[in-house]
Amino acid sequence: MNHQPACGQGSPPGTLGRRGTDAAAGERTASGDPRLSLEERYGSHEGYVAAVRAAAGKAFAEGFLLPADRDRLIRQASESAVLR
C-alpha cells in the first residue's frame, strides 16, 4: 500500500514536495499541471505552519486527532524545511 506522509512529515498532501519558484510555476503552467506550488499556496514557511495549525486544530475540534497528535503535527511543520 502506498501511503503519503501526514502534514508536517515532509510535503503537504497534493504538493509532492514541489518548492514554488517562478521557474517551477512556469513549468507547471506549461505542462498543464493545475496544482499550486508551495509558494503559491502558502507564501512562506510561516504561512505553511499556519495552514497546518489550522487544519490540525479543525481535525482536533472535530474529534479526528488527539491533543498529542495535533501538537506533534504542528511541531513537525514548524521544524520542517518547507519554504525555508
Secondary structure, 3 states (H helix, E strand, C coil): CCCCCCCCCCCCCCCCCCCCCHHHHHHHHHHCCCCCCHHHHHCCHHHHHHHHHHHHHHHHHCCCCCHHHHHHHHHHHHHCCCCC
